């Protein structure tokens, strides 16, 4: 029980730290974001009206006439109420409304590819380790190493160039075509699937790679451990050793890493959604960065961190259930 | 795990050691001349190939003014040329020579790798070593910091820092990457030092009255050299990939000549539609080649520090 209590304690403290970090970022950076915003709207050359700067400061919660502690308390109250303010590029929509609009797209596209990539990568890695030093192992290891060095944007652009521009099989970007009615009808669903194929494939080329390498290394190590040797000495069937001794133990560290990957969906989605103009939260974050929509970008950041923390908590609890050594080690 | 961050994850499983074998091997390397880590790397076939490749990139970066036929921002040529004899990879819409841009861009990538990778390694060494050696409440506090930094997604954080920053430029990116990427390295080094701190020579140093700082950095650190080199190479690769990614998104400094920036301008000028495949494709391939050299080097380090991963 001590283990689980510690994990939940860590979750709460980290959550607080992340929320506080989100408060501190705009205050740590030299320069006044409010002045930058006013300057951006007014143009570089014109003089900046102090009253405008002050208005933007108040809007951002950076009111310099309040003490830092007062600002912090207001910020915490707003955060606890779920009030993250209004996006000023999508005025009058609130920040939470915009995130709610885009999140399902990201969760569907990147969630599915992440889970799929994890399964494929773990299976390939486990099998490569089991058939170590065979042609299969060499192909998987060398292939994934070299594909893994290619930048994601390069793979994505190559897919667009070949399948969307040269062959014209698939659309170059977007989440669905504009000439169908949005809703639960076949033309719309078909259009959504068509638009998801290219970004999904780009993700599926790279996402298994990390899992292949770590799973293979974990499993190679475990297959050399004493208890695996004991299993061999007992004359257990090979398949049983591979699955119940090797893979079952090798997958444990993957659980934590997978949780981090799942939680990091929004962050990782910036590239794919920007390249394919996909209407998800990653592109929203990118747009917010481009126009310095501070409330929007900070809230997306906060949501991402909370997502990672929740996923991490689940992984820790699962890990504790799966591996008794972890539970006992911490008591 | 799907995107550039993944390259920051060093190979797993460096914790298991066959001590006797390792000690003997390191002793053998010590008998020969040259820095120990370089000897270790040169002995492995894969990492030797990686070192040679990396050396080529270094030569290109250092002698960029001699190798590049034109300046990095000379833009007095006819725009949108396809590859030809005067312009090996064609020209940009603005009329810059793409081959020259890539040669100069090598400097940016190596600069980012060396300095951001260096900052990451230094921070993770200090935090990881102190946490692992001191234990007690300092360890609790530093471990909390490490775990906090591990769960905070770096890419959005980097992008937000870059966007808030009032100044632009490659050094800003280097500092941001250096300050955000240390968590994973710190955790592995903490784990490593915890296995080293109970060795006899450490006890001896402590009994001789050596201070914490001296024990950690003069006694323990030299014994973790291969892990440190591996961490540095991994951190450098992560930083190089992250810089290229940020620049590709347009979040870097648009005036710095780098492989990412070249791709950014290529996509923004519609090079995909006009079919200028060299403009879009070449920078990414160079990046992949540089990453390959670093990966190959790390194979050597990894195989040495973990006998289980050696080839038969």
Interface residues (C-beta under 8 A of the other chain):
Chain A: X10 X13 X14 X17 X18 X21 X25 X26 X29 X30 X31 X33 X36 X110 X113 X114 X117 X133 X145 X146 X148 X149 X150 X151 X152 X153 X154 X157 X158 X160 X161 X165 X203 X206 X207 X209 X210 X211 X213 X214 X217 X218 X220 X221 X224 X253 X257 X258 X260 X261 X263 X264 X266 X267 X268 X270 X271 X274 X275 X285 X286 X289 X290 X292 X297 X298 X300 X301 X304 X305 X308 X309 X312
Chain B: X1 X2 X3 X4 X5 X6 X7 X9 X11 X12 X13 X16 X144 X147 X148 X150 X151 X152 X153 X154 X155 X156 X157 X159 X160 X161 X163 X164 X165 X166 X241 X244 X245 X248 X249 X250 X251 X263 X267 X272 X273 X277 X280 X281 X284 X285 X287 X288 X289 X291 X292 X295 X306 X308 X309 X311 X312
